[in-house]
Amino acid sequence: NGRLIFTNVIENMEDKDIISRLFFSCWEKKEKEGWRLLRDMSETIPDLKRLISGELEVCEEAFSPDREKIWRNILSRIRARERRFRVIRVSMQYAAVFIFSLFMVVAFRVVRESKQKYEIYSPVSEPVGLKPFCGAVLVLDDGKEVDLSAIERDTVFDDRNIRMRIDSFRSVSYGRVNVPVEREIFHTLVVPRVSDYELELSDGSRVRLNSDSRLRFPVSFIGCERRVYLDGEAYFQVTADTTKPFIVESGRMRLKVLGTEFNVCAYATEGNVKATLVEGLVWVRDFLQKNYTVLLPGQQAEVGDGVVRVKEVDVSACVSWLKGKFYFDRMSLEDLSCWLERWYDVVFYFENERARSYLFTGVIYRYFSIEEIADLITKTTRGVEFEIDGRRVVVR
């Protein structure tokens, strides 16, 4: 019966939630036969073998006689912490994405300057009920500021024939202006740390702004183009209009599209500006260049030093922040701390200078607390500790 159940589930590889529960059940209940059954079946099912080979090796070690004590300690920590986290084992290429869907977990890999690698597991669970703080501010053309966090229910504003709808779900939308406009009137959406916010422009295009970002835009597009100005990170879903190209100016990068979906990351602290195309077609160029470089779906353009560099990327990882997650691949703790500062409105101080260069690969939920993230890093990194005092985070 057990073999029949596993066979039915595994043949339906799309049902990953069930597979995940089976894996975790075997792991927690220490069902050796279940793991061995999966191992035997993987020899006859190529797709299964490809997906779970690494995890079966780990579990063989965990079930071996000399690992009994370690296994009991792991289960004890799982129950003691009430499974506040879930764990994934991260491999060199895309394992964070796959194992997250299979095990619903988070993992870090730490690589020392000596290139020695460490893989350490910490049980984790999904966050419940935590949402980003909404502290966005809308700056009008005359400098007046509208505190969007004070809006508790849907509200419609009329300002000089400009209609704005602000709702309680962290979004603001602009209606079309039906009267002649002599000049472009600009508003600026400012999204502070911790928050994110969504904007619908007057042409129907939608923009999702990440933490610590701002977008300057006209309330109504006039002339032969649609131009906006970004500082920070945003995801664009541009309404198609072949007569009016949509242009994003961000740092040293200029993008031109007719209708498409793409992500732009242009934080001042990041140095270079990155644009990732999800679908459609975009043209990218540096301000110092005259010619555009064409970007295709699945590609990322990075602009810096007057050069546009294009490479293939995992798009889902690049836009994972839209789903409240953050994927990182061989990212230094110093760079990772910049993201954490924006997400949690904290400031990192490095007393341990060597720790700046430690590299991490993995995925984290955005809505865990900074204390939980620091605790996870500490448990997966030898010689690194954190001291948190309010907004101050000291790396020792």
C-alpha positions in Angstrom: 0.0 0.0 0.0 2.8 2.4 0.9 4.5 1.8 -2.5 1.2 2.4 -4.3 0.6 5.7 -2.5 4.1 6.9 -3.2 3.9 5.8 -6.8 0.6 7.6 -7.4 1.9 10.8 -5.8 5.3 10.8 -7.5 3.8 10.1 -11.0 1.7 13.2 -10.5 4.8 15.4 -10.1 2.7 18.6 -10.1 1.3 17.8 -6.7 4.4 19.1 -4.8 2.5 20.0 -1.7 1.7 16.3 -1.1 5.3 15.2 -1.8 6.5 17.9 0.6 4.3 16.5 3.4 5.5 13.0 2.7 9.1 14.0 2.8 8.7 15.9 6.1 6.6 13.2 7.6 9.3 10.6 6.9 11.9 13.0 8.2 10.1 13.9 11.5 8.8 10.4 12.2 12.2 8.9 11.3 10.6 6.4 8.9 13.7 4.8 7.4 11.7 2.5 5.1 9.9 5.5 3.5 13.2 7.1 2.6 14.6 3.8 1.3 11.4 3.3 -0.8 11.9 6.7 -2.4 15.5 5.9 -3.0 14.6 2.6 -4.7 11.9 4.3 -6.8 14.3 7.1 -7.9 16.4 4.4 -9.7 13.4 3.7 -12.0 12.0 7.3 -12.2 14.6 9.6 -13.8 12.8 12.8 -12.9 12.5 11.8 -9.3 16.1 10.8 -9.0 17.2 14.2 -10.4 15.0 16.1 -7.9 15.7 14.2 -4.7 19.1 12.6 -5.0 20.8 15.2 -2.8 18.2 15.0 -0.1 18.3 11.2 0.0 22.1 11.3 0.5 21.6 13.6 3.5 18.9 11.4 5.0 21.0 8.3 4.6 23.6 10.0 6.7 21.0 11.1 9.2 19.7 7.5 9.5 23.1 5.9 9.9 23.9 4.5 13.4 26.6 7.1 14.1 24.0 9.9 13.5 21.4 8.7 15.9 22.2 11.2 18.6 22.4 14.1 16.0 19.0 13.1 14.7 17.4 13.1 18.1 18.8 16.6 18.7 17.4 17.8 15.4 14.0 16.5 16.2 14.2 18.0 19.7 15.0 21.5 18.3 12.2 21.2 15.8 9.6 20.6 18.5 11.2 23.1 20.9 11.1 25.9 18.4 7.5 24.9 17.2 8.9 24.7 13.7 9.2 28.5 13.4 11.2 28.0 10.2 11.4 25.4 7.4 14.7 24.3 5.9 16.1 23.8 2.5 19.4 22.5 1.3 20.7 24.8 -1.3 22.8 23.4 -4.2 25.0 25.4 -6.5 22.3 26.0 -9.2 18.7 26.8 -8.6 18.3 24.4 -5.7 16.9 27.2 -3.5 14.0 27.6 -5.9 13.2 23.9 -6.2 13.8 22.7 -2.7 11.7 25.6 -1.4 8.7 24.3 -3.2 9.4 20.8 -2.1 10.4 21.2 1.5 8.9 24.8 2.2 12.1 25.8 3.9 15.0 28.3 4.1 18.7 27.6 4.0 22.0 29.4 3.9 25.3 28.2 2.6 28.3 30.0 3.9 31.5 30.1 2.0 34.6 31.3 3.8 37.4 33.3 2.2 39.3 30.0 2.3 36.6 28.6 0.0 35.6 26.0 2.6 31.9 25.4 2.5 29.5 24.8 5.3 25.9 23.4 5.1 23.9 23.7 8.3 20.2 23.1 8.7 17.8 25.1 10.9 14.1 24.0 11.1 11.8 26.8 10.0 8.0 27.5 9.3 6.1 30.0 7.2 5.4 33.4 8.8 1.7 34.0 9.8 -0.1 37.3 9.5 2.9 39.5 9.1 2.6 42.2 6.4 4.9 45.1 5.4 4.3 48.4 7.1 2.6 50.9 4.8 4.2 54.3 5.3 4.2 55.5 1.7 3.8 59.2 0.9 2.4 60.8 -2.2 4.1 64.2 -3.0 1.8 66.4 -5.2 2.9 68.9 -7.8 2.7 71.8 -5.3 4.8 70.0 -2.7 1.9 68.9 -0.6 2.4 65.5 1.0 -0.4 62.9 1.4 0.3 60.3 4.1 -1.0 57.1 2.5 -0.6 55.1 5.7 -3.4 57.2 7.2 -5.9 56.0 4.6 -7.9 53.3 6.3 -10.5 52.8 3.6 -11.0 53.6 -0.1 -10.7 57.3 -0.8 -11.1 59.4 -3.9 -9.2 62.7 -4.3 -9.9 65.4 -6.8 -7.0 67.8 -7.4 -7.2 70.2 -10.3 -9.3 67.8 -12.5 -7.0 65.0 -11.4 -8.8 62.0 -9.9 -6.8 59.7 -7.6 -8.2 56.6 -5.9 -6.4 55.5 -2.8 -7.3 52.2 -1.2 -6.4 50.4 2.0 -4.5 47.6 0.1 -1.4 49.7 -0.4 -2.2 51.1 -3.9 -3.1 54.3 -5.6 -4.6 54.7 -9.1 -5.0 57.6 -11.4 -7.9 58.2 -13.8 -7.6 59.7 -17.3 -7.7 63.5 -17.4 -10.6 64.4 -19.8 -9.8 68.1 -20.0 -6.9 69.7 -22.1 -3.6 69.8 -20.1 -1.1 72.6 -21.0 1.8 71.0 -19.1 2.7 67.8 -17.4 1.9 67.7 -13.8 4.2 65.4 -11.8 3.5 63.5 -8.6 6.1 61.4 -6.7 5.3 58.2 -4.8 7.8 57.7 -2.0 8.0 54.3 -0.4 10.1 54.1 2.8 12.0 51.2 4.2 9.9 48.2 5.3 7.0 49.1 3.0 6.0 48.4 -0.6 3.3 50.0 -2.6 1.4 49.7 -5.9 0.6 52.4 -8.4 -1.7 52.5 -11.5 -0.8 55.2 -13.9 -3.3 57.1 -16.0 -2.6 55.0 -19.1 -3.4 51.8 -17.1 0.2 50.7 -16.6 0.9 49.3 -13.1 4.0 49.7 -11.1 4.9 47.9 -7.8 7.5 49.8 -5.8 9.8 47.9 -3.4 11.1 49.3 -0.1 13.2 52.5 0.0 12.1 53.5 -3.5 10.5 56.5 -5.3 8.8 57.1 -8.6 8.3 60.5 -10.2 5.6 60.4 -12.9 3.1 62.7 -14.8 -0.5 62.4 -13.7 -1.4 62.4 -17.4 0.9 61.6 -20.3 0.9 64.2 -23.0 3.1 64.4 -26.1 4.6 61.5 -27.9 6.0 59.5 -25.0 5.3 58.2 -21.5 8.3 59.0 -19.3 8.8 58.2 -15.6 11.8 58.5 -13.2 12.8 55.7 -10.8 15.1 55.6 -7.8 15.1 52.2 -6.1 13.4 49.1 -7.3 10.1 48.6 -9.1 8.2 46.1 -11.2 6.5 47.5 -14.3 3.5 46.1 -16.2 3.2 48.5 -19.1 0.0 49.0 -21.1 0.7 48.6 -24.8 0.6 51.8 -26.9 2.6 51.8 -30.1 2.2 55.5 -30.6 3.6 56.4 -27.2 6.7 54.5 -26.0 7.1 54.0 -22.3 10.5 55.3 -21.0 12.0 54.6 -17.6 15.0 56.7 -16.5 16.8 55.2 -13.6 20.3 56.1 -12.5 22.5 55.7 -15.6 20.0 53.5 -17.4 17.3 54.4 -19.8 14.7 51.8 -20.9 12.2 52.2 -23.7 9.2 49.8 -24.2 5.9 49.8 -26.0 4.1 47.3 -23.7 5.8 44.7 -21.5 6.7 43.5 -18.0 10.1 44.0 -16.4 11.9 44.7 -13.2 14.3 47.6 -12.6 16.7 47.7 -9.6 18.5 51.0 -9.3 19.4 51.6 -5.6 22.1 54.1 -5.2 24.0 51.7 -2.8 24.0 49.0 -5.5 26.2 50.9 -7.9 25.1 49.5 -11.2 21.5 49.5 -12.5 19.8 46.2 -13.4 16.8 45.6 -15.6 15.2 42.1 -15.9 12.7 41.4 -18.7 9.8 39.1 -17.9 8.0 39.3 -21.2 7.8 41.5 -24.3 10.8 43.5 -25.6 12.7 46.4 -24.2 15.5 48.6 -25.4 18.2 49.6 -22.9 21.1 52.0 -23.0 23.4 53.9 -20.8 23.1 57.7 -20.8 26.5 58.0 -22.4 25.4 55.8 -25.3 23.4 56.7 -28.4 22.4 53.2 -29.4 20.0 50.9 -27.5 20.6 47.3 -26.7 17.7 44.9 -27.2 16.7 42.8 -24.2 14.8 39.6 -24.6 12.6 37.7 -22.0 14.7 35.9 -19.4 17.6 38.3 -19.9 19.0 40.9 -17.5 20.9 44.1 -18.5 23.3 45.7 -16.1 24.5 49.2 -16.8 27.7 50.6 -15.3 30.8 52.5 -16.5 29.1 53.3 -19.7 28.7 49.7 -20.7 25.5 47.5 -21.0 26.1 43.9 -20.1 23.4 41.3 -20.9 23.1 37.8 -19.4 20.6 35.1 -19.0 19.0 34.9 -15.5 16.4 33.1 -13.4 13.6 35.6 -13.7 11.5 34.1 -10.9 14.4 34.7 -8.5 14.9 38.3 -9.7 11.3 39.2 -9.0 10.8 37.1 -5.9 10.4 40.2 -3.8 6.9 40.5 -5.3 5.9 37.4 -3.3 7.6 38.5 -0.1 10.8 36.4 -0.6 14.4 37.2 -1.4 16.7 34.8 -3.3 20.4 35.4 -3.2 23.2 33.6 -4.9 26.8 33.9 -3.5 26.0 37.3 -2.0 28.3 38.8 0.5 27.1 39.5 4.0 27.8 43.2 3.4 25.6 43.3 0.3 23.0 41.1 2.1 23.0 43.6 5.0 22.0 46.4 2.5 18.8 44.5 1.6 18.1 43.7 5.2 18.5 47.4 6.1 15.8 48.3 3.6 13.5 45.6 4.7 13.8 46.1 8.4 14.8 49.8 8.7 18.0 48.9 10.6 21.6 49.9 10.3 24.4 47.3 10.2 27.8 47.9 11.8 30.7 45.5 11.1 33.1 45.0 14.0 34.1 41.7 12.4 35.6 43.0 9.1 36.2 39.5 7.7 32.4 38.8 7.9 31.7 41.4 5.2 33.1 39.0 2.6 31.3 35.8 3.7 29.1 34.5 0.9 25.6 33.2 1.2 23.2 31.4 -1.1 19.6 30.8 -0.2 16.1 32.3 0.2 14.5 34.1 3.1 10.9 35.2 3.8 10.6 39.0 3.9 8.3 38.9 6.9 10.5 37.2 9.4 11.8 39.5 12.1 15.4 40.8 11.9 16.0 38.8 15.1 15.0 35.6 13.4 17.1 36.3 10.4 20.2 37.1 12.5 19.6 33.9 14.5 19.5 31.8 11.3 22.7 33.4 10.0 24.4 32.8 13.4 23.5 29.1 13.4 24.8 28.6 9.8 28.0 30.6 10.2 31.0 29.9 12.4 32.5 32.9 14.1 29.7 35.4 13.4 27.4 36.8 16.0 24.9 39.7 16.1 24.0 42.2 18.7 20.7 43.9 18.1 19.7 47.1 20.0 16.7 48.8 18.5 17.7 49.8 14.9 21.3 49.1 15.5 22.7 45.7 14.4 26.4 45.0 15.2 28.2 42.1 13.5 30.8 40.6 15.7 
